[in-house]
Amino acid sequence: MLKRFITIGIACALILSLMPAAVSAAKGTVQVKIANFPVKVNGQLINNRLSKNPFIVYKDITYIPMSWEMFTELELSANWSKAKGLQVYRDNLYGAKAASKKKPYPQNLTVKNSTSSAYSAKISINKIEIANEKINNDKETYPFLEFRNVTYMPLTWKFVHTKLLMDLQWNKTDGLSLWGGQDKILGDIIYDDEEALYLSSNIEVKGHLILRIPKSFKTPPKWIEKEQVKVLLDEVEQLMQAPVDGGKPGAVELVGNMLTYQGLELGTMPASQKYDEEEYPLQIESILYDLDEKRKVLYVKTSYAIPFAHIGFDPNQYHLFTIVDGKVEKITDQTYHYLPPRVLKNADGTVWIAHDRIMTPYGGYIPGTGTLLIMDLEGIVRNANDDWNEQDVSPIGLNNPNLDSNHMVVRLYGKPKRDVNSNTIYDSGFIEPYLPEKDALFTVDTALGLKKLINSPDSKDDLMMYKDNQGEVYSINLYSNTLTNWTKNQFKTWSDAELVKSLSLK
């Protein structure tokens, strides 16, 4: 990715020259306090007791000094003009400067601050723009402030994460951590064993491309040597090529207009969904999941190998059936499943039938394609989407061949499937309602009981979730090298420089 960073001396001088004028133009004096808890920027502890531009707190929200030094550390870009005022934006999604060449954030430790005293700041009336959004400071719950000739921004999720593409973290031990402008070294989680996760690297570091990170987070990541990488990747490939969930090809045929399986009628092929079979023969793909003597699940895809774009209907059709004691039932609401589902048998004999959301070629997802079903010992199927009234349910870990089905975890999005009149909402054309309390990760039992995890990632980040062989859920942050265990509510972040320099410490 081409990365650019504005370091024009004129821009720096303009921004710094803005600050005295900003204070004289500010109105509305407020009382603030110096942050009395640990604050880190890209892993470096800020000395708020001695800093000329400390982090401050107003209305229980932490504020960051928008100084040129801070812009440089976080790799934010800024412009200033009389017409538009102060404009702050991110010019580079990830680090513009090589991690190995980054220098520590320079702190101006020339002032003695009291964390128990109150200090006067002013509400700014200057023009401010954050990532192309003009700030109406009179209407902001947490307004921008002026303190010691520097503009201060509230560290709200909206400004920090959504607008300026940075990560904001908090815990009682380490306090507040802000990460921005970091090289995104940690890639995808590709494998795990009992003790560690194995991650691809987005950046080749001295010929190394895979890291091993202990699940305990207690010891540093370790780069895997080249000779070990091939062994690991071969093992991953073998897992991915192994038969999934015991599925085998099913003997589905077209007899006349009827799809059949071993003499059982599955359904007719409507004339409107048929092409000239002499020119474009019908192709049938099927997977049979033989659960036991009583129960089976059958996935069927029918298609025509047409060499031209189709208009009006999809030449591919997708079907999902249960066969219980020789009786066929078609599972409804499964029309968009372009890939076979995961069919996962639990220790108690119940069976999950799971499918994640389907992404469109233009970004976003097809509504209603993330589904979770549960089959009981008698072959009766319940639809979790209906039980929970959720438009989409994303079962976590479906891409892991060794998925532990006895610890089902799902992502809900807080978007109801049907309204009070039982109409399908996402087919209505109206604005979809949103229930934030249901936008989270949940564990699920086989009775479809839900238990919310303590924390969940922002669903707008659309993080790739990984479920390990012990049933625990992990993800990598978008804007920092942060690995999170959502099951245990634990996370660990490494700076880009720390990960790169770890190779030289061997």
KOLLUMKE-779078 format. One record per atom (N, C-alpha, C): residue in one letter; x, y, z. Coordinates in steps of 0.001 Angstrom, whole numbers, plus 500000, padded with zeros to 6 digits. Layout:
! residues N
AXYZ ...
! end
This chain:
! residues 506
M500854498809500000 M500000500000500000 M500891501242500000 L500617502184499088 L501369503415499048 L501012504262500241 K502040504724500972 K501794505468502209 K502478506820502113 R501766507866502470 R502293509225502422 R502033509901503750 F502954510767504146 F502793511456505425 F503213512908505260 I502368513829505619 I502656515251505450 I503534515751506578 T504726516222506237 T505633516775507244 T506149518137506788 I505299518889506197 I505691520179505638 I505892521185506767 G507055521809506800 G507373522731507883 G506415523902507954 I505925524349506809 I504995525479506805 I503716525121507524 A503212523903507272 A501984523471507942 A502183523420509441 C503359522950509859 C503656522875511288 C503628524271511902 A504286525219511215 A504330526573511750 A502945527195511826 L502118526924510817 L500769527483510818 L499941526960511978 I500030525648512234 I499242525057513310 I499683525589514659 L501014525661514847 L501516526157516126 L501164527631516327 S501179528388515228 S500850529799515355 S499373530017515605 L498574529003515301 L497128529093515531 L496802529134517017 M497571528414517832 M497172528150519196 M496963529388520067 P497886530382520092 P497620531567520921 P496342532283520525 A496117532381519213 A494892533032518754 A493670532251519175 A493822530909519219 A492689530071519602 A492272530364521030 V493219530543521909 V492884530792523305 V492206532136523465 S492720533133522768 S492115534456522895 S490712534476522327 A490452533559521359 A489129533539520745 A488166532618521470 A488695531820522403 A487840530844523067 A486893531521524038 K485816530848524341 K484844531377525288 K484393530271526209 G483898530623527371 G483356529643528288 G484439528912529048 T484816529410530208 T485844528757531012 T485261527551531738 V485999526449531725 V485590525230532411 V486747524744533266 Q486451523882534222 Q487469523332535095 Q487822521912534653 V489110521665534520 V489603520359534115 V490630519884535134 K490930518602535065 K491963518038535924 K492986517277535088 I494186517170535642 I495224516398534978 I494933514917535193 A495070514116534150 A494808512680534263 A495679512068535358 N495049511399536315 N495783510813537447 N495892509293537337 F495769508778536133 F495883507352535863 F496885507168534726 P497422505972534568 P498398505758533495 P497799506036532118 V498543506756531303 V498165507012529913 V499361506653529043 K499124505839528036 K500183505450527111 K499791505811525686 V500769506255524920 V500580506525523496 V501540505627522734 N500996504736521937 N501790503746521219 N502759503014522148 G502271502701523340 G503052501927524298 G503955502738525194 Q504104504048524940 Q504988504897525751 Q504190505598526842 L504638505476528091 L503956506092529218 L504139507598529191 I503043508325529300 I503076509792529310 I503237510275530748 N504192511172530958 N504431511738532289 N503537512962532464 N502295512730532866 N501342513829532981 N501662514773534132 R502432514359535095 R502766515225536228 R503771516306535853 L504565516055534803 L505594517018534411 L505405517569532999 S504425517033532264 S504268517431530869 S503657518825530729 K504199519596529787 K503629520902529487 K502246520746528856 N502076519691528099 N500782519409527461 N500296518038527910 P499809517955529148 P499369516660529681 P498004516263529133 F497654514993529300 F496284514564529061 F495435515095530220 I494264515603529890 I493391516171530909 I492044515460530909 V491259515712531942 V489945515074532085 V488883516142532292 Y487819516056531514 Y486675516968531631 Y485397516148531438 K484460516287532342 K483207515514532314 K483487514003532268 D484524513582532991 D484903512166533073 D485390511596531748 I485744512468530804 I486296512034529520 I487733512551529412 T488629511678528971 T490024512069528792 T490180512845527492 Y491017513887527554 Y491291514736526387 Y492764514642526011 I493021514667524692 I494376514558524171 I494828515895523597 P496097516315523863 P496594517559523262 P496844517364521770 M496315518269520976 M496489518174519525 M497708519000519100 S498847518615519634 S500106519297519318 S500738518640518092 W501708519349517492 W502361518789516319 W503121517511516672 E503719517473517874 E504441516282518301 E503486515081518401 M502272515334518888 M501305514242519007 M500826513794517626 F500599514769516730 F500221514412515363 F501284513511514735 T502550513869514942 T503652513106514363 T503699511692514928 E503545511571516246 E503590510253516882 E502473509346516375 L501272509881516241 L500115509097515814 L499973509042514293 E500907509721513593 E500907509801512134 E499580510319511599 L499101511377512252 L497933512111511767 L498402513295510940 S497605513702509997 S497913514866509175 S497011516015509583 A497506517246509395 A496741518423509810 A497030519598508888 N496020520408508661 N496141521655507912 N495473522763508712 W495878523961508435 W495203525109509033 W495123526248508032 S493968526902507980 S493794528109507179 S492762528976507862 K492775530250507559 K491797531166508154 K490379530790507727 A490253530314506510 A488917529997505984 A488336528727506614 K489164527697506783 K488654526400507245 K489075526041508656 G489982526818509231 G490422526525510584 G491333525314510631 L491247524551511725 L492090523379511933 L491423522140511352 Q492133521444510465 Q491636520213509856 Q492583519072510220 V492027518039510820 V492824516877511224 V492249515649510536 Y493109514814509982 Y492640513646509254 Y493765512612509216 R493422511415508801 R494437510371508632 R494728510205507155 D495981510457506817 D496407510343505426 D496883508932505107 N497251508184506156 N497765506827505981 N497054505914506959 L496513504796506466 L495832503873507353 L496801503225508317 Y497984502871507826 Y498988502252508678 Y500266503079508638 G501278502656509405 G502473503456509611 G503177503859508328 A503534505150508236 A504259505644507077 A505760505497507278 K506174505530508528 K507593505410508844 K507885503973509260 A509011503442508782 A509385502069509119 A509479501901510622 A508936500785511118 A508871500564512565 A510253500614513206 S511265500082512519 S512612500027513091 S513263501396513205 K512691502405512519 K513281503737512523 K512506504737513375 K511455504280514031 K510648505194514827 K511358505578516109 K511205506840516490 K511812507355517709 K510730507567518764 P511101507557520051 P510110507769521116 P509444509134521012 Y508220509206521458 Y507479510467521484 Y508204511455522403 P508571512645521891 P509311513617522709 P508376514353523668 Q508594514187524956 Q507752514837525958 Q508443516084526495 N507686517157526554 N508189518426527107 N507901518425528605 L508864517975529402 L508664517798530845 L509206519009531605 T508517520141531450 T509008521403532030 T508031522023533026 V506931521315533317 V505899521890534185 V505561520881535277 K505348521388536504 K504889520519537578 K503370520622537683 N502681519526537389 N501219519494537428 N500731518761538669 S499635519232539201 S499008518571540340 S497785517798539849 T497727516514540178 T496582515715539751 T495376515900540668 S495567516645541756 S494452516885542686 S493845518271542515 S494515519130541768 S494036520504541583 S493211520625540306 A492362521642540286 A491597521969539081 A492300523069538311 Y492227522983536983 Y492834523979536107 Y491762524541535182 S491978525767534735 S491013526414533850 S491340526122532384 A490326525743531643 A490424525580530195 A489251526319529573 K489294526509528287 K488210527222527609 K487629526378526483 I486328526527526290 I485668525843525181 I486004526578523890 S486519525858522925 S486978526480521685 S485803526931520819 I485976528085520196 I484991528560519217 I485603528604517820 N486803528045517688 N487471528032516392 N486877526972515474 K487089527153514209 K486663526164513231 K487549524926513360 I486909523785513528 I487635522525513659 I486952521487512783 E487743520715512095 E487225519659511220 E488003518376511475 I487295517296511798 I487926516006512054 I487472515015510983 A488427514595510172 A488139513610509107 A486932514045508268 N486971515285507809 N485949515867506924 N484628516171507620 E484562516013508942 E483346516386509672 E483573517713510390 K482759518705510042 K482857520000510698 K482240519914512092 I482991520350513082 I482564520235514470 I481729521455514865 N480521521202515326 N479684522243515918 N479881522145517429 N480852522888517939 N481272522710519324 N480173523058520325 D479241523915519932 D478138524278520833 D477223523091521107 K477187522132520187 K476282520995520334 K476995519728520790 E478319519791520947 E479073518614521365 E478894518376522860 T478541517155523231 T478449516799524650 T479798516964525325 Y480848516591524603 Y482213516765525088 Y482928517684524104 P482880518995524341 P483410519959523368 P484932519949523308 F485445520442522203 F486886520647522079 F487273521811522997 L488445521690523608 L488890522677524597 L490203523317524158 E490516524442524790 E491815525099524638 E492468525138526013 F493702524599526102 F494411524536527371 F495898524747527113 R496451525766527731 R497867526103527556 R498237526251526081 N497430527023525394 N497679527380523995 N497610526195523019 V496978525117523418 V496849523936522554 V495386523493522526 T494923523113521350 T493576522556521230 T493567521124521742 Y492514520769522482 Y492371519420523042 Y491122518755522474 M491268517475522120 M490170516698521558 M489707515639522559 P488386515465522715 P487896514393523590 P488182513020522994 L488647512100523815 L488947510749523333 L487679509897523355 T486730510270522523 T485520509465522361 T485745508455521243 W484985507369521265 W485113506325520244 W484872506888518849 K483936507812518760 K483604508400517458 K484823509072516830 F485485509946517574 F486607510691517003 F487850509816516860 V488155509036517889 V489399508265517901 V489337507093516923 H488309506279517038 H488266505028516282 H487579505191514932 T486370505732514948 T485582505807513718 T486148506824512736 K486555507995513241 K487011509070512359 K488501509006512045 L489331508851513070 L490776508937512878 L491456507569512859 L490672506505512903 L491162505141512674 L492301504769513623 M492030504950514916 M492985504567515950 M492304503630516936 D493101502968517762 D492567502072518787 D492679502720520155 L491633502540520946 L491556503084522294 L491255501931523238 Q492091501770524279 Q491948500639525190 Q491977501120526639 W491323500356527507 W491319500697528924 W491256499427529764 N492069499368530800 N491875498392531862 N492426498982533160 K492031498399534288 K492363498974535592 K493861498968535866 T494559497991535313 T495993497875535590 T496822498835534761 D496597498847533456 D497422499649532547 D496840501017532246 G495606501285532667 G495003502572532399 G494557502716530958 L494777503897530388 L494321504232529036 L495471504092528055 S495209503429526933 S496217503276525877 S495631503715524547 L496407504517523826 L496015505011522500 L497048504525521496 W496539503943520402 W497423503418519363 W497024504011518016 G498002504525517287 G497722505084515974 G498975505144515119 G498816504985513812 G499950505074512894 G500900503914512983 Q500445502793513506 Q501305501624513652 Q501315500777512377 D502488500207512064 D502525499200511005 D501677498018511445 K500793497555510576 K499913496429510901 K500668495139510597 I501407494642511587 I502231493455511387 I501418492176511568 L500607492115512619 L499812490911512859 L498742490763511793 G498751489603511109 G497765489347510056 G496634488477510563 D496428487346509920 D495342486438510304 D495861485315511196 I494976484816512064 I495279483616512834 I495022482422511912 I496050481610511689 I495919480543510698 I495880479156511327 Y496263479050512614 Y496358477723513222 Y496528477894514724 D496213476850515481 D496497476872516912 D496740475463517420 D497499475375518520 D497646474118519235 D497232474372520683 E497576473496521578 E497111473634522955 E497659474877523636 E498842475324523237 E499519476394523956 E499578477719523213 A499473477708521897 A499754478941521153 A498880479099519922 L498846480350519451 L498235480699518176 L499346480993517182 Y499074480730515902 Y500046481001514846 Y499419482002513885 L500135483116513684 L499595484224512898 L500483484522511706 S499851484829510578 S500601485323509434 S500982486774509692 S502026487218509028 S502460488606509141 S502120489350507856 N501626490576508001 N501330491398506824 N502597491955506192 I503689491926506953 I504956492481506486 I506038491427506668 E506808491175505640 E507927490241505777 E509038490916506579 V509420490309507685 V510434490875508567 V511663489973508529 K512690490436507824 K513928489674507695 K513657488242507234 G512751488125506275 G512437486820505711 G511454486000506510 H510946486532507620 H510013485803508475 H508580486262508191 L507644485296508187 L506265485603507814 L505225485053508789 I505648484282509791 I504690483685510730 I505195483849512162 L504270484229513058 L504595484376514469 L503844483340515299 R504470482939516374 R503831482078517372 R503594482914518618 I502324482999519060 I501978483802520228 I501318482899521270 P501923482755522453 P501321481936523507 P499937482449523895 K499008481540524111 K497646481921524469 K497574482584525841 S498578482374526671 S498594482988527996 S498915484476527945 F499487484955526815 F499945486334526642 F501092486682527600 K501667485691528293 K502665485976529320 K504083486053528776 T504322485483527614 T505639485553526999 T505515486182525616 P506588486816525127 P506514487564523864 P506261486673522661 P505766487259521586 P505629486523520326 P507005486066519836 K507011485002519078 K508264484463518548 K508095484225517054 W509047484729516293 W509007484507514851 W509415483072514547 I508655482416513678 I508934481026513319 I510033480991512252 E511031480143512478 E512121480030511518 E511623479401510219 K512319479713509151 K511865479341507804 K511647477832507657 E512551477042508240 E512429475592508067 E511207475047508787 Q510733475740509821 Q509546475300510547 Q508260475733509862 V508347476801509060 V507152477353508413 V506535476326507468 K507370475659506674 K506845474686505713 K506112473554506428 V506659473073507532 V506013472007508293 V504648472463508791 L504595473693509306 L503334474243509822 L502306474414508712 L502725474983507579 L501789475230506479 L501293473919505873 D502146472907505839 D501707471596505331 D500619471016506236 E500774471204507533 E499781470692508474 E498456471443508320 V498542472758508133 V497337473560507920 V496634473131506639 E497400472903505571 E496809472497504295 E496112471146504409 Q496721470226505141 Q496093468921505331 Q494761469045506060 L494714469915507047 L493460470141507772 L492389470713506853 M492775471677506006 M491806472336505132 M491299471397504049 Q492098470415503660 Q491688469502502598 Q490946468280503111 A490961468080504419 A490283466922504991 A488770467080504856 P488029465967504750 P486562466052504683 P486006466804505893 V485081467706505639 V484529468539506697 V483223467936507212 D483157467749508528 D481931467314509197 D481409465969508693 G482262465167508066 G481838463844507617 G480958463855506386 G480906464995505682 G480067465069504486 G480626464249503332 K479740463571502592 K480121462777501442 K479183463112500272 P479625462866499036 P478746463140497888 P477433462377498005 G476331463070497734 G475015462445497776 G474567462045496377 A473801460986496277 A473350460476494974 A472034461146494594 V472087462422494196 V470889463172493814 V470763463169492289 E469570462914491805 E469323462842490367 E468097463677490011 L468000464022488730 L466805464678488202 L466025463653487387 V464824463336487870 V463955462395487166 V462758463195486661 G462742463449485337 G461734464354484800 G462033465756485311 N461073466333486006 N461299467635486647 N461548467499488147 M461713466258488616 M461799466007490050 M463234465675490464 L463723466416491457 L464989466061492089 L464727464918493063 T465567463882493015 T465343462734493889 T466649462296494547 Y466506461681495710 Y467633461062496389 Y467217459654496821 Q467831458662496220 Q467526457261496519 Q466019456993496524 G465356457532495507 G463925457330495353 G463067458302496123 L463650459097496988 L462882460094497748 L462765461370496926 E461544461888496818 E461328463119496056 E461722464339496893 L462612465173496309 L463082466374496992 L462316467619496567 G461862467656495324 G461135468812494827 G461305468953493339 T460431469723492717 T460469469891491261 T461343471069490877 M461831471027489634 M462555472148489048 M461566472957488219 P461151474141488651 P460196474945487891 P460715475267486500 A459804475357485551 A460192475640484164 A460910476978484054 S460527477937484900 S461135479270484843 S462597479241485263 Q463034478138485908 Q464408478048486378 Q465234477089485518 K464733476773484329 K465424475807483493 K465909476456482192 Y467080476014481751 Y467609476394480452 Y467427475212479489 D467836475401478253 D467846474326477265 D468902473306477697 E468438472164478198 E469365471198478775 E470245470523477724 E469829470553476471 E470693469972475448 E471921470853475244 E471707472157475317 E472822473086475120 E473567473334476419 Y472828473428477519 Y473436473683478827 Y472918472642479831 P473573471498479893 P473084470414480775 P473061470843482239 L472075470333482933 L471955470600484358 L473062469877485121 Q473702470593486048 Q474729470013486898 Q474206469964488325 I474409468850488991 I473914468675490357 I475084468332491270 E475241469126492304 E476226468838493337 E475463468599494636 S475880467603495406 S475180467336496660 S476150466787497699 I475864467105498949 I476653466598500076 I475681466005501088 L475944464764501483 L475107464070502456 L475854463960503786 Y475171464363504849 Y475708464227506198 Y474877463149506901 D475460461954506986 D474760460814507569 D475010460818509075 L474071461397509839 L474280461628511261 L474158460344512077 D473131459557511803 D472911458274512470 D471864457504511672 E471402456410512197 E470424455598511464 E469118456340511240 K468837457329512061 K467552458025511991 K467610459307511174 R468756460044511275 R468801461420510766 R469891461628509720 K469524462420508700 K470474462833507673 K470206464300507316 V471262464974506841 V471127466323506287 V471682466270504871 L470959466878503925 L471347466815502521 L471396468232501939 Y472568468590501404 Y472749469883500734 Y472813469642499228 V472045470421498442 V471992470232496996 V472157471579496302 K473022471589495295 K473172472764494421 K472925472325492992 T472025473025492317 T471780472767490891 T472239473981490098 S472848473751488938 S473368474879488152 S473447474502486675 Y473505475549485862 Y473697475401484428 Y474988476125484049 A475856475491483306 A477139476082482922 A476948477009481730 I476267478134481972 I476014479068480874 I477218479995480716 P477608480311479462 P478798481133479230 P478491482628479161 F477278483053479544 F476915484462479419 F476228484924480703 A476186486218480879 A475542486774482072 A474046486507482011 H473466486190483131 H472038485906483180 H471287487112483742 I470109487308483238 I469285488426483684 I467932487877484131 G467493488312485300 G466153487937485733 G466132486872486793 F467033485884486700 F467094484878487761 F468474484230487781 D468789483638488902 D470072482982489102 D469981481546488576 P470869481139487680 P470817479759487176 P471250478739488223 N471785479229489333 N472174478334490422 N471085478335491485 Q470726477162491963 Q469733477023493024 Q470335476197494160 Y469981476574495398 Y470581475945496568 Y469466475422497473 H469644474195497957 H468592473547498732 H469209472832499930 L468483472813501029 L468921472099502219 L467748471285502751 F467989469979502972 F466925469071503392 F467357468300504639 T466364467912505432 T466584466892506452 T465842465633506017 I466438464507506325 I465798463220506060 I465753462473507382 V464560462322507929 V464376461692509238 V463445460494509074 D463965459337509411 D463191458094509257 D462634457963507840 G463456458383506861 G463060458245505463 G462119459321504961 K461772460294505796 K460872461365505386 K461670462637505133 V461399463282503986 V462149464469503573 V461426465737504001 E462191466683504566 E461683468023504872 E462670469043504332 K462154470034503603 K463027471101503117 K463123472182504179 I464355472631504446 I464562473713505406 I464377475033504665 T463487475852505168 T463193477128504509 T464244478165504857 D464174479334504182 D465074480471504404 D466529480097504175 Q466789479180503257 Q468166478783502972 Q468490478989501487 T467903479984500860 T467997480102499411 T469277480757498916 Y470002481456499785 Y471179482186499309 Y472496481532499717 H472468480308500174 H473671479704500712 H474523479091499607 Y475455479905499113 Y476257479492497977 Y477264478404498337 L477555478238499611 L478458477191500070 L477695476250500991 P478147474992501092 P477478474086502026 P477586474619503459 P476631474289504303 P476690474713505694 P477666473840506467 R477994474248507689 R478683473353508604 R477617472556509354 V477800471260509429 V476877470373510132 V477674469736511266 L477402470171512489 L478269469872513626 L477508469107514695 K477967467902514969 K477289467057515945 K477856467301517337 N476957467532518298 N477356467766519680 N477437466460520466 A478050466556521637 A478219465367522472 A476881464779522905 D475848465634523032 D474536465143523470 D473678464632522316 G474247464614521111 G473515464092519959 G472792465143519145 T472621466341519686 T472027467423518895 T473005467851517811 V472495468539516801 V473320468893515643 V473109470360515286 W474219471103515178 W474159472480514661 W474214472439513138 I473394473251512491 I473488473491511049 I473727474988510911 A474944475364510533 A475365476762510658 A475895477307509346 H475635478585509124 H476123479257507919 H476339480734508232 D477539481231507893 D477839482644508144 D477252483521507045 R477257484835507283 R476738485786506290 R477538485720504993 I476871486054503889 I477517486049502581 I477800487483502153 M479062487736501832 M479483489074501411 M479105489313499948 T478701490538499653 T478399490902498271 T479679491342497571 P479705491359496238 P480907491818495514 P481185493301495734 Y480205494023496272 Y480335495478496403 Y480540495905497855 G480857494949498729 G480972495256500148 G479636495041500844 G479690494852502143 G478473494570502875 G478075493114502722 Y476892492776503249 Y476444491384503282 Y474998491270502816 I474659490093502297 I473276489831501912 I472469489587503182 P471444490382503455 P470662490206504688 P470038488821504768 G470066488249505961 G469398486984506193 G470188485750505834 T471475485906505471 T472265484735505058 T473068484127506200 G473188484813507315 G473843484247508484 G472814483515509338 T472902482189509409 T471843481415510065 T472410480361510994 L471613480006511995 L471963478915512900 L470717478097513187 L470813476791512940 L469727475858513211 L470218474810514197 I469307474227514945 I469641473133515854 I468665471976515625 M469201470780515414 M468380469590515232 M468448468739516499 D467287468332517005 D467282467506518215 D467397466025517849 L467324465180518849 L467520463745518639 L466425463119517787 E465265463769517732 E464154463275516920 E464167463840515515 G465149464692515218 G465242465270513880 G464450466549513699 I463884467073514777 I463134468334514702 I464128469499514691 V463933470427513763 V464860471541513569 V464238472841514066 R465008473574514886 R464610474922515320 R465548475941514680 N464979477071514305 N465734478140513668 N466040479207514716 A467324479376515059 A467711480355516074 A467365481772515632 N467477482065514335 N467127483411513848 N465691483752514197 D464792482758514064 D463391482984514405 D463205483098515914 D463847482208516671 D463689482223518123 D464167483540518727 W465263484066518196 W465839485305518738 W465386486545517970 N464621486348516893 N464210487433516005 N465423488244515548 E466410487540515001 E467635488157514500 E467744487953513002 Q467928489058512286 Q468087488984510837 Q469264488091510462 D470385488267511153 D471576487475510857 D472202486975512149 V472650485742512107 V473411485131513192 V474707484612512585 S475848485051513112 S477140484591512607 S477772483620513595 P477704482326513331 P478415481368514181 P479924481568514024 I480650481640515126 I482078481934515077 I482880480661514833 G483890480774513965 G484842479695513770 G484489478705512690 L483555479023511807 L483139478056510785 L484262477734509803 N485275478610509720 N486390478355508811 N487455477456509432 N487257477040510683 N488209476164511358 N487744474712511212 P488497473867510484 P488063472473510295 P487921471715511615 N488692472122512636 N488644471440513932 N487699472135514908 L486698472790514389 L485772473554515224 L485155472696516325 D485209473211517560 D484597472530518704 D483133472956518775 S482240472068518355 S480817472425518290 S480169472478519658 N480821471918520684 N480213471892522013 N480323473229522741 H481030474186522146 H481125475524522718 H480746476535521629 M479474476569521277 M479020477451520203 M479025478904520665 V479638479758519843 V479649481202520079 V479134481877518816 V478269482863518970 V477692483549517812 V477838485065517962 R477810485728516836 R477734487186516804 R476333487569516361 L475645488352517180 L474376488951516784 L474621490420516464 Y473726491016515698 Y473937492379515215 Y472858493351515660 G471887492871516415 G470847493764516916 G469871494238515868 K469771493504514752 K468831493863513697 K467722492818513636 P466507493171514028 P465410492188514046 P465123491632512662 K464710490362512656 K464354489713511399 K462951490097510958 R462037490179511911 R460652490481511578 R460103491557512502 D459120492305512013 D458490493337512833 D457342492714513640 V456579493563514327 V455505493059515198 V454402492353514428 N454338492617513120 N453333491957512279 N453889490737511545 S455106490311511983 S455779489135511418 S456202489322509978 N456313490591509532 N456826490858508195 N458347490880508231 T458973490358507180 T460425490370507113 T460912491796506915 I461679492306507875 I462054493722507872 I462985494050506723 Y463982493200506456 Y464972493569505447 Y464434493451504032 D463193493025503869 D462550493053502554 D461577494232502413 S461446495039503464 S460398496053503480 S460792497347502799 G462119497611502696 G462553498859502092 G462620500010503072 F462230499798504324 F462298500858505329 F463617500771506103 I463921501817506855 I465122501830507673 I465020500739508732 E466061499946508846 E466030498821509768 E466200499293511212 P465410498763512121 P465597499087513542 P466888498469514053 Y467388499004515153 Y468654498538515714 Y468528498447517225 L468909497289517773 L468860497050519210 L470284496868519710 P470917497936520222 P472347497865520577 P472665496825521635 E471711496527522531 E471989495551523581 E472177494137523019 K471721493902521794 K471885492576521184 K473031492540520173 D473694493655519978 D474830493710519055 D476081493282519823 A476333491969519890 A477384491456520767 A477685489996520464 L478706489483521157 L479040488060521118 L478291487337522229 F477813486126521932 F477078485323522905 F477543483870522823 T477553483198523968 T477643481737523949 T476221481202523852 V476083480009523243 V474768479430522996 V474765477984523474 D473719477593524190 D473578476182524536 D472626475518523545 T472484474217523642 T471690473488522649 T470190473703522820 A469789474401523898 A468387474812524047 A468180476215523483 L469221476751522812 L469238478097522231 L469195479183523293 G469694478875524479 G469862479893525509 G471095480724525224 L470982482034525407 L472069482963525113 L472692483509526391 K474026483677526378 K474741484330527466 K475755485288526857 K475581486579527119 K476438487590526497 K477836487576527122 L478857487675526255 L480221487817526751 L480403489214527344 I481413489375528191 I481613490646528900 I481805491787527917 N482606491577526888 N482849492603525875 N482792491986524490 S482592492831523496 S482543492393522099 S483159493475521227 P483739493106520089 P484265494125519182 P483146494909518515 D483474496090518063 D482528496907517312 D482159496147516032 S480881495881515834 S480466495105514661 S480807495821513359 K480941497145513401 K481294497890512189 K482730497602511753 D483577497157512695 D484947496805512330 D484996495529511496 D483978494684511640 D483886493446510864 D485172492630510969 L485629492412512200 L486865491675512419 L486695490203512062 M487771489607511594 M487779488163511366 M487965487478512709 M486994486657513091 M487034485988514386 M487575484570514208 Y488388484148515167 Y488972482809515134 Y488596482076516413 K488103480846516264 K487757480023517411 K488748478870517492 D489457478760518627 D490517477762518716 D489975476389519097 N490890475428519249 N490461474049519502 N489945473839520916 Q489994474892521747 Q489433474832523090 Q488136475627523207 G487674476165522075 G486408476888522054 G486504478346522407 E487718478895522508 E487883480304522859 E488007481155521596 V487493482388521666 V487361483246520491 V488397484369520533 Y489091484558519406 Y490151485565519294 Y489907486453518068 S490542487622518090 S490564488476516902 S491778489398516964 I492109489983515814 I493179490963515696 I492542492309515391 N492953493355516095 N492382494686515876 N492716495228514491 L491913496180514059 L492136496809512756 L493320497764512760 Y493479498551513822 Y494402499672513792 Y495581499532514747 S495787498359515287 S496951498116516143 S497243496627516148 N498423496287516656 N498816494882516754 N498312494325518074 T496998494247518173 T496321493796519388 T495660492459519149 L495950491502520007 L495319490188519990 L494392490112521193 T493114489805520951 T492116489771522017 T491520488384522153 N491435487917523397 N490686486700523725 N489356487165524301 W488297487113523493 W486994487625523910 W486331486708524928 T486669485430524910 T486093484495525867 T486541484824527286 K487819485166527435 K488376485492528751 K488440486991529019 N488037487799528035 N488086489256528163 N489513489719528475 Q490468489224527698 Q491871489589527853 Q492416490051526503 F493366490989526552 F494002491409525309 F495452491783525576 K496234491784524521 K497628492183524586 K497981492902523305 T498690494037523445 T499100494822522286 T500622494930522263 W501191494778521074 W502620494971520880 W502814496105519877 S503779496981520133 S504077498030519161 S504743497402517945 D504651498088516808 D505279497566515598 D506794497459515785 A507376498466516450 A508822498432516685 A509212497247517569 E508389496954518563 E508652495834519467 E508657494512518705 L507717494327517800 L507641493076517040 L508812492934516073 V509182494038515441 V510289493991514476 V511619493773515191 K511824494501516267 K513108494412516968 K513287493099517706 S512202492358517925 S512305491084518640 S513187490096517871 L513282490255516556 L514136489371515768 L515610489577516079 S515986490840516339 S517388491144516601 S517823490750517988 L516840490378518861 L517149490021520230 L517437488532520381 K517277487751519298 K517490486311519407 K518972485994519563 
! end
